[in-house]
Amino acid sequence: MIVRTCLAAVLIFAPAAMLAAQNAETGSGAPIGAMTIRGKAGIATQVSPSQISLEVPEHVTFTVHILPGTRFTQDGQQVSAGAVEPGSAIFVHGLLDIQARTVNAQSIDLLTQSRPLRTMIENYGKTWTAGVITAVGSGSITIQHMDGSLGELAVNPNTSVQFHGQPALLSDLRKGERVNVRLEHNNPSVAESIRIQGMDSGS
C-alpha cells in the first residue's frame, strides 16, 4: 500500500516503539501489551514558528507544539524548521494526547512522498479504519475511532487477525485493544483483516 518502504508499517500500523511491554497471555496465547502512541504521520495544514496543524489519516487534526529542542530532519539529515510548509507530509515523533489532540514534538521528519499518505486519508473508512475496541459481540466488534465516533464491523471466520505479525484468533479481540482494520473491498462494513496493536493506555 505504501510505496516508500520505511513508511509501510509507520503510516498504516503502529511502529514498534509504540508498543510497551507488560505482556499477558490470553486466548490463543497472543500477548496483549499496553500501547502509547509516540508518533504519527500526517499532512501539515497550517505552519507557524510555534505549532503545526497536522491532519492525520484518521480524519483528525492534531496541534503539534514545536519546542526549543524539536529537531527537523529529512532522509536522516537535519533541515531547518522552514522546510515544513502547508501541504508537507511529515512524521511527528512525540507522545500523542488523543483526548486533547496535541503532541509535543521531539522531532519532525519531513517525508519525501506525500501521495501515499494522501491516499490513506482519502481511503479512511473505505478500505481501512482504526480505533479502540469498545465491545466484542457475536460476529462483530465495535470500535471507537480517534474522532470519538463509534462504528460496528462484522467479523467472520474469514477475518484474519494478527498481533506483532503473528497469527491470532478472533477470540483474542478484547475491549480496550487498539486495532487497525482492513475492510472488505466490496463490503466496507466487514473486517477482512485486523491487526492488534496493544491495549489502549488512555493517552
Residue pairs with C-beta under 8 A, 6 or more apart in sequence:
1 8
1 12
1 116
1 120
2 8
2 11
2 12
2 116
3 113
3 115
3 116
4 111
4 112
4 113
4 116
7 41
7 111
7 113
7 116
7 117
9 15
9 16
10 39
10 41
10 91
11 41
11 57
11 116
11 117
11 120
12 120
12 128
12 180
13 180
13 195
13 197
14 35
14 37
14 178
14 180
14 197
14 198
15 38
15 39
17 38
17 39
18 35
18 36
18 37
18 38
18 39
18 197
18 198
19 33
19 35
19 164
19 197
19 198
20 33
20 34
20 35
20 36
20 198
20 201
21 33
21 34
22 33
22 34
23 31
23 32
23 33
24 31
24 32
25 31
26 32
26 172
26 174
27 168
27 169
27 171
27 172
28 168
28 169
28 171
28 172
30 163
30 166
30 168
30 169
30 172
30 196
31 163
31 164
32 163
32 172
32 174
32 177
32 196
32 198
32 199
33 198
33 199
34 198
34 199
34 201
35 178
35 197
35 198
35 199
35 200
35 201
36 95
36 201
36 203
37 95
37 96
37 98
37 203
38 93
38 94
38 95
38 96
39 91
39 92
39 93
39 94
39 96
40 54
40 56
40 62
40 91
40 92
40 96
40 103
41 56
41 57
41 89
41 90
41 91
41 92
41 111
41 117
42 54
42 55
42 56
42 57
42 62
42 89
42 90
42 92
42 117
43 54
43 55
43 87
43 88
43 89
43 90
43 114
43 117
43 118
43 121
44 52
44 53
44 54
44 84
44 85
44 86
44 87
44 88
44 89
44 90
45 53
45 54
45 55
45 61
45 86
45 87
46 52
46 53
46 86
47 53
47 84
47 85
47 86
47 88
49 66
49 81
50 65
50 66
51 63
51 64
51 65
51 66
52 63
52 64
52 66
52 84
52 90
52 92
52 105
52 108
53 61
53 62
53 63
53 64
54 61
54 62
54 63
54 64
54 90
54 92
54 103
55 61
55 121
56 62
56 146
57 117
57 120
57 121
57 124
58 124
58 130
58 131
58 145
58 146
58 147
59 121
59 124
59 125
59 146
59 147
60 101
60 146
60 147
61 101
62 92
62 96
62 101
62 102
62 103
63 101
63 102
63 103
64 92
64 94
64 102
64 103
64 105
64 108
65 102
65 103
65 104
65 105
66 81
66 105
66 108
67 104
67 105
67 106
69 106
70 81
70 105
70 106
70 107
70 108
71 78
71 106
71 107
71 108
72 78
72 79
72 80
72 81
72 83
72 84
72 107
72 108
72 109
72 110
73 79
73 107
73 108
73 109
73 110
74 83
74 109
74 110
74 111
74 112
75 112
79 110
83 110
84 90
84 108
84 110
87 114
88 110
88 111
88 114
89 110
89 111
89 113
89 114
89 117
89 118
90 108
90 109
90 110
90 111
91 108
91 109
91 111
92 103
92 105
92 107
92 108
92 109
93 105
93 106
93 107
93 108
93 109
94 103
94 104
94 105
94 106
94 107
95 103
95 104
95 203
96 102
96 103
96 203
97 103
97 203
98 146
98 203
111 117
120 128
125 188
126 183
126 188
127 182
127 183
127 185
127 188
128 180
128 181
128 182
128 183
129 143
129 145
129 151
129 153
129 180
129 181
129 183
130 143
130 145
130 146
130 178
130 179
130 180
130 181
131 143
131 144
131 145
131 146
131 151
131 178
131 179
132 143
132 144
132 176
132 177
132 178
132 179
132 200
133 141
133 142
133 143
133 144
133 173
133 174
133 175
133 176
133 177
133 178
133 179
134 142
134 143
134 144
134 150
134 175
135 141
135 142
135 175
136 142
136 173
136 174
136 175
139 154
139 155
139 156
140 152
140 153
140 154
140 155
141 152
141 153
141 155
141 173
141 179
141 191
141 194
142 150
142 151
142 152
142 153
143 150
143 151
143 152
143 153
143 179
143 181
144 150
145 151
152 189
153 181
153 183
153 189
153 190
153 191
154 189
154 190
154 191
155 170
155 173
155 190
155 191
155 194
156 190
157 170
158 192
159 170
159 190
159 191
159 192
159 193
159 194
160 167
160 192
160 193
160 194
161 167
161 168
161 169
161 170
161 172
161 173
161 193
161 194
161 195
161 196
162 168
162 193
162 194
162 195
162 196
163 172
163 195
163 196
168 196
172 196
173 179
173 194
173 196
176 199
176 200
177 196
177 197
177 198
177 199
177 200
178 196
178 197
178 198
178 199
178 200
179 194
179 195
179 196
179 197
180 194
180 195
180 197
181 191
181 192
181 193
181 194
181 195
182 191
182 192
182 193
182 194
183 189
183 190
183 191
183 192
184 190
184 191
184 192
185 192
